[in-house]
């Protein structure tokens, strides 16, 4: 489970009602919502919250490094509160469902120096693609 709310409180982030609702919507395990999905869920909790407030809050959370902006395909960007535990993503090629995965090994170390072309590599993003169980039975 994500600890987004606790992390934000620990940073002293001013917790307005709107910010709190956005953080609550994002808090959880395997959360990868689009901005529109965040807005729809936030409106259900706080009807007066605007789309602009949701977008601005998401931008702040990304800038703070508390939420990751994930683009796994040509669909809308998604927001992942699992920003402090290294992980990769498993994506369904049919419905777009995204799951966090934590494989063993070090993909950074797996890149041979001959394939680094002089780069100092600091980060790796791995996306596994396949078909989820729901789509496989449909």
N, C-alpha and C positions, 0 to 999 in steps of 0.2 A: 504494500500500500504506500502511496506517495505521502510525504510529510510536508507538502507544499505550504499549508497554512502555518504550521509550526516554524518552518524556515522563514517565511515572510515576517511573522511576529518577531522572531529572533533578530532579524535585520532592522527592526524598528520601522518597517514599512507602514505608512499611514493607512490604516484599515478602514476606509469608508465603507458604507453599505454596498456600494457598487463593486468596489474592489474585492470585498469579502465574498460576494456572490460569485464573481468570476473565478476566484480561487477555489471556492467550494465546488463549482461545476468541474473544474480541472482536477481536483484532488481525487486520487484513486490509482488503482493498478491497471495497466494496459489502456490508459486514457490517451486517445489520439483524435481529438475532435477538431473539426474545421471551425473557423471563426463564426460562421453562421450557426453551427450546432451549439457552440458555446452561448451565442446570443439567445437562441431559442430556449435553451435550458435556463439561462439566467432570467429571461422574461417570465418564465414559469414561477420563479422564486421571488422576483422583484419586477413587477410589471412595468414600472416606469424607467427601467434601465434602457439606455439608447444603444443602437448599433455602434455609434461612434465611440461611446464610452467603453464598450467591449473591445473594439479594435485597439483603442489607445491603451487599455489595460494590458491586453495581450502583448502589445509592442513593448511596454514597460517591463513586463515579466521576462520577455526574451532578452531585452537589454541588460537586465539584472543578472541574467544567467540562471534564472530560476525555472524557466520553461524553455524547452527546445522547439524550434520551428522545424518541422519535418516535411520534406517533399520527396515522396517515394515514387512518384509517377507524375503524369501530366494533370492529375486532379488537384484540387485545392490543397493549400498548405494545411498541415495539421499541427496541433500544439500538444506537446508531451511534457508532463510535469516531472518525469523521471530524469531530471537533468543532472543529478549528482551521482548516479550509479552507471558506470559504463555499460552499454548494451547495444545490441543491433536490433534490426526489425525484420519480422516475418510478415509478408504481405500477400493477401489473397489476390490473385490476378483477375478474379471475376468480380467480387463484391468490394474489394478494397480494404477489408478488415486488416488491421495492423495489430500485431502482438509484439511485446518486448521479449527478446531472447537473450540469454547469457551463456553463449557457448564457451567452452574452455579453450585455452590456447591464447596466443597473442598474434593477431593478424598483422600488427605493425612489424613484429619480428619476422614474420613469414615472407615479407617482401625482400627479396635478395638485393644486395647493394648494387648489383649490375642493373637492376630495374628501377633504381631511385633517381638516376640521371643527375646526380649531384644535389638533389633536393635533401633538405633536412626535414624529414617527415615527422609531424607532430600529432597527427590524428588520423583515424581510419573510420569510415562509415561503411557498414556492410548491410546490404538488404537482401534477404532471402525471399524468393518468390515461389509461389505454388498455389494450390487450391485448398481452401479451408474445408473442413468436414461438412459444413452445411451446403456449400456449393457443390461439393463432390457427390452428394446424394440427391441433388435437385435435377 
